[in-house]
Amino acid sequence: MRSIRRSTHDVRVELMPLIDVVFLLLTFFIYAMVLMVRAEILPVPLETYFSSTPADPKPSISITLGVDGHVYVGQEAVLVEGLSEAIEVEKSRQPNAVIYLVVEDGEAVLDRGPILTSVWDQLRADGLEIFLVGNPKEVIESDEP
């Protein structure tokens, strides 16, 4: 009878495919968590103000005056003339919402003062209560009275 030749191979445990699968799963779960977060307000650096108080969490409507001079309601760009209509649409979705006015900090392309005053005037003419958003300034105490 003829014998069958078998060569013996050393048993090796390959870790590279396992590491690849672990990193693939890790990437998937990190990406899934990023997609679960909803951002309602544009990420802008905030101005600082002396008269600041912490806000209570409430449903909110944000009006952002960007560095580029555009006015945003939430994340939608609107014209100053169409601001009242955009606020009414948002108020119909969230009747108890508080309106926050955010002025983006940074070097503006144009003078935003007239835009800010017209936005503020239009919202106050509509009878809306507006809260100005910013970072608190540190008060420097002096010895002088």
Phi and psi in degrees as a GROMACS rama.xvg file:
@    title "Ramachandran Plot"
@    xaxis  label "Phi"
@    yaxis  label "Psi"
@TYPE xy
-89.8619  135.778  ARG-2
-88.427  144.814  SER-3
-91.0744  128.229  ILE-4
-86.0093  129.426  ARG-5
-125.189  130.362  ARG-6
-94.7218  140.885  SER-7
-91.2446  132.775  THR-8
-109.587  145.211  HIS-9
-73.2891  137.654  ASP-10
-79.234  128.854  VAL-11
-126.447  139.66  ARG-12
-102.004  117.505  VAL-13
-90.0546  116.849  GLU-14
-92.3169  -20.8971  LEU-15
-60.8537  -45.0101  MET-16
-62.757  -35.6704  PRO-17
-65.2994  -43.6719  LEU-18
-64.1738  -40.0001  ILE-19
-60.1533  -44.3144  ASP-20
-65.7554  -40.4431  VAL-21
-63.2279  -44.7282  VAL-22
-67.2688  -34.4609  PHE-23
-62.9886  -45.2662  LEU-24
-64.4738  -41.3163  LEU-25
-61.2986  -44.7231  LEU-26
-62.6011  -42.2272  THR-27
-61.0516  -46.278  PHE-28
-69.7771  -35.6327  PHE-29
-64.8789  -45.1009  ILE-30
-64.7836  -38.3532  TYR-31
-63.9648  -38.4995  ALA-32
-68.323  -37.2014  MET-33
-63.4212  -38.4976  VAL-34
-72.636  -18.5719  LEU-35
-79.0951  -18.1126  MET-36
-85.0683  129.075  VAL-37
-107.182  131.888  ARG-38
-109.272  119.771  ALA-39
-96.8462  -18.6535  GLU-40
-118.199  142.062  ILE-41
-64.545  138.006  LEU-42
-75.7636  107.761  PRO-43
-130.393  145.281  VAL-44
-70.9515  138.98  PRO-45
-100.17  149.315  LEU-46
-70.731  162.281  GLU-47
-110.911  143.153  THR-48
-135.647  147.116  TYR-49
-74.26  -37.2371  PHE-50
-90.2341  61.686  SER-51
-107.619  145.136  SER-52
-137.595  147.268  THR-53
-66.149  143.925  PRO-54
-87.2488  143.018  ALA-55
-82.2511  140.487  ASP-56
-66.7138  119.497  PRO-57
-142.924  161.771  LYS-58
-60.2798  139.739  PRO-59
-135.209  154.783  SER-60
-121.017  123.101  ILE-61
-104.719  135.225  SER-62
-115.277  117.031  ILE-63
-111.394  129.007  THR-64
-100.734  105.385  LEU-65
-78.7769  166.004  GLY-66
-63.2544  -30.2729  VAL-67
-77.9257  -2.57118  ASP-68
92.5945  -4.07538  GLY-69
-81.1693  152.35  HIS-70
-109.25  130.817  VAL-71
-118.7  137.121  TYR-72
-109.534  110.811  VAL-73
68.7175  -114.419  GLY-74
-116.419  6.4654  GLN-75
-95.7418  127.41  GLU-76
-75.9426  132.964  ALA-77
-132.308  158.945  VAL-78
-81.799  155.022  LEU-79
-61.6782  -34.868  VAL-80
-67.176  -29.1396  GLU-81
-96.996  12.3492  GLY-82
-66.5637  -41.3734  LEU-83
-61.3318  -41.8338  SER-84
-66.6699  -40.6843  GLU-85
-65.0468  -37.6259  ALA-86
-67.8283  -40.4459  ILE-87
-61.7196  -39.7275  GLU-88
-62.9965  -45.1817  VAL-89
-66.7107  -37.5284  GLU-90
-66.7084  -31.9625  LYS-91
-69.1919  -30.6543  SER-92
-76.8258  -39.0084  ARG-93
-131.209  87.1706  GLN-94
-64.5679  -28.8276  PRO-95
-94.2024  13.269  ASN-96
-71.9277  145.953  ALA-97
-97.5611  142.037  VAL-98
-98.8995  122.71  ILE-99
-110.98  131.614  TYR-100
-104.2  119.323  LEU-101
-114.131  127.515  VAL-102
-107.608  117.086  VAL-103
-66.7837  133.865  GLU-104
-82.4929  140.285  ASP-105
143.929  174.451  GLY-106
-76.1769  117.764  GLU-107
-85.957  151.54  ALA-108
-72.9845  -33.8652  VAL-109
-135.539  171.306  LEU-110
-73.4295  117.227  ASP-111
-90.9569  -4.10037  ARG-112
-57.0236  -51.678  GLY-113
-61.8486  -35.0194  PRO-114
-67.6018  -43.4385  ILE-115
-61.7231  -45.7386  LEU-116
-66.9369  -36.4618  THR-117
-69.9309  -37.8518  SER-118
-64.3847  -48.2281  VAL-119
-60.2134  -45.5548  TRP-120
-63.4471  -42.3635  ASP-121
-65.9153  -41.4612  GLN-122
-68.3905  -39.4317  LEU-123
-68.8957  -34.5224  ARG-124
-65.5057  -30.0694  ALA-125
-79.2948  -3.72051  ASP-126
79.9773  24.3156  GLY-127
-95.8358  142.894  LEU-128
-88.3609  128.186  GLU-129
-120.134  138.113  ILE-130
-113.316  128.483  PHE-131
-86.4497  130.242  LEU-132
-104.486  137.786  VAL-133
-172.174  175.843  GLY-134
-88.5752  143.521  ASN-135
-71.4661  141.219  PRO-136
-84.5345  148.409  LYS-137
-79.7131  128.658  GLU-138
-84.6522  124.702  VAL-139
-94.5836  117.072  ILE-140
-84.0335  132.429  GLU-141
-114.663  160.286  SER-142
-83.383  -12.8684  ASP-143
-78.5365  142.347  GLU-144
